[in-house]
């Protein structure tokens, strides 16, 4: 059994027991999150496709980590002008463990 969900402007294929990183969601470590934007649910040979969401379907997951990703460096330079700019960015994320697909 698996489902395709939408969160943070991206789509993910998830299955029970699977771990994934998504854009930051509100909540503390250990909290349960319900993801209601389910686009597709497949259970064996039965496939339900939503238009755009599957009616009554939801994915339950547990927050296992709230953290930031590795730093991405942004360096800008204009030759012969003495212009240099160095910035860093760390994107926050939430790590989830999928419990069940309803």
Secondary structure, DSSP 8 states (H G I E B T S, - for coil): -EEEEEETTEEEEE-TT-EEEEE--SS-TT-EEEE--EEEEEETTEEEE-SSS-TT--EEEEEEEEEE---EEEEEEETTTTEEEEEEE--EEEEEEEEEE-
